[in-house]
Amino acid sequence: MLLKGGASVVGESVLVARREISDETWAVIGPLFPAAKSTGRPPVDPRTVVEAAAWRYRTGSPW
């Protein structure tokens, strides 16, 4: 279940989603990604993928 602000409830725990990329920055780069197709694999949220890459670059941590 998603909560306001992007948090998720998993069992009794709440996972907080922290944004690596501001909404203003995403407004610029988000439209560069193609729209999800109606066939094939289920779509993946491009912002989640970009934020994961930004987190990886920022922390230097392995996936």
C-alpha positions as CSV (number, residue, x, y, z in Angstrom):
1,M,0.0,0.0,0.0
2,L,1.4,3.4,-0.9
3,L,1.1,6.3,1.5
4,K,1.2,10.0,0.8
5,G,4.7,11.2,-0.1
6,G,5.8,7.9,-1.7
7,A,6.1,5.8,1.5
8,S,5.1,2.1,1.3
9,V,3.7,-0.1,4.0
10,V,5.2,-3.6,4.2
11,G,3.6,-5.7,6.9
12,E,4.0,-3.5,10.1
13,S,6.9,-1.5,8.7
14,V,6.8,1.7,6.7
15,L,9.5,2.2,4.0
16,V,10.1,5.8,3.2
17,A,11.0,6.7,-0.4
18,R,13.6,9.4,-0.6
19,R,13.9,11.3,-3.8
20,E,17.3,11.6,-5.3
21,I,16.1,13.8,-8.1
22,S,13.9,16.9,-7.4
23,D,10.5,17.3,-9.1
24,E,11.9,20.4,-11.0
25,T,14.8,18.3,-12.4
26,W,12.4,15.4,-13.3
27,A,10.1,17.9,-15.1
28,V,13.0,18.5,-17.5
29,I,14.3,15.0,-18.0
30,G,11.2,12.9,-17.6
31,P,9.7,13.8,-21.0
32,L,12.9,12.4,-22.7
33,F,11.8,8.9,-21.8
34,P,9.4,7.1,-24.2
35,A,5.8,6.4,-23.2
36,A,5.0,2.9,-21.9
37,K,3.8,0.5,-24.6
38,S,0.5,-1.3,-24.2
39,T,2.1,-4.6,-25.2
40,G,5.0,-6.6,-23.9
41,R,6.5,-6.4,-20.5
42,P,4.9,-4.4,-17.7
43,P,6.3,-0.9,-17.8
44,V,9.0,0.2,-15.3
45,D,8.8,3.6,-13.8
46,P,11.7,5.5,-15.4
47,R,12.0,7.9,-12.5
48,T,12.7,4.9,-10.2
49,V,15.4,3.6,-12.5
50,V,17.1,7.1,-12.8
51,E,16.9,7.6,-9.1
52,A,18.5,4.2,-8.5
53,A,21.3,5.1,-10.9
54,A,21.7,8.5,-9.1
55,W,21.9,6.8,-5.7
56,R,24.5,4.3,-7.0
57,Y,26.6,7.1,-8.5
58,R,26.3,9.2,-5.3
59,T,27.1,6.5,-2.8
60,G,29.5,4.3,-4.9
61,S,27.8,1.3,-3.4
62,P,27.4,-1.9,-5.4
63,W,23.9,-2.8,-6.6
